[in-house]
Amino acid sequence: MEKYSVYILFKNGRDMQFETVENPLDIEPIQINGIDMVITKDKYVVNLLAAERIEVVEIGNGLVDVLTAK
């Protein structure tokens, strides 16, 4: 089973890092109060509107994807 290390830099300057069993960039966002959110199987919740940059690394295989705000 793959594991992913996720690093998120938020627009307010804060950051967050966690490991999960699925790539959060492959998850279909859901709308909660009009905001696009991603919820992983590990129960991590990411507000995509607040994220400046999201980096996903597959542990053992390297960088998978980077998402930057426009």
VENGICOR-V741178 format. One record per backbone hydrogen bond with DSSP energy under -1.0 kcal/mol. NH is the residue of the N-H (numbers start at 1). CO is the residue of the C=O. If there is no record, write none. Layout:
{{NH;CO} {NH;CO}}
This chain:
{{4;20} {5;57} {6;18} {7;55} {8;16} {9;53} {10;14} {11;50} {13;10} {16;8} {18;6} {20;4} {26;23} {30;37} {32;35} {35;32} {37;30} {38;46} {40;44} {43;40} {46;38} {48;36} {52;9} {53;9} {54;67} {55;7} {56;65} {57;5} {58;62} {59;3} {61;58} {62;58} {64;56} {65;56} {67;54} {69;52}}
